[in-house]
Amino acid sequence: MEIGPGDALERTVQEVCMNSLKKWGVIASAAGLGAVGVLGVGAAASAGDGNHKSFTITERLSGYHETPLALSTSGSGSIRLRINPDAGTIAYTVRYANLEGTVTQSHIHFGSPSQTGGVSVFLCSNLGNGPAGTPACPTTNPGEVSGTLSAGDVIGPAAQGITAGQFSELLAAIRADSTYANVHSTLYPAGEIRNQLSSHDHH
């Protein structure tokens, strides 16, 4: 079969196109692999960023951390939080000893270091001002109280942008080192011992 000039030109064009497709096909495959690699790294980073893993915060409480003025008191204490983001729970234990006043209540507040902030959750209270289910603060000295918090225990503070039930916002504040725990007493109604809850204490 005789091949005319037009057929030769058409064949040349087809060969060029095929070679180009092969070339770009290889490049596209390589790019695809690269994209998969990048996505894989991103997925691994997301899975390992710790945002959904349970973690523990343990802090010592003292009058030296109180605001707006530090206090020189014999009172001391500690708080331990076991936070489970997936379950939306915070299991806690508060201990205190040698308070100079009689214990009245204990909370987690929304406030940065050296700030006085509103109450986010009650840990215990003897004043009848906590939500249903709030345990009483043992009046023994030393005393210890434990419990588990969930979204229903978050009461605010609405004036600072956390409304009732917003557990995720409380968790974000804890991660940002913008919450603190304290224990109030009859001698120091605004709080006798306190400390910031540091998210850097994750375990």
Salt bridges, closest charged atoms under 4 A:
ASP86 OD1 - HIS52 ND1 3.39
GLU144 OE1 - ARG95 NE 2.87
ASP177 OD2 - HIS200 ND1 3.05
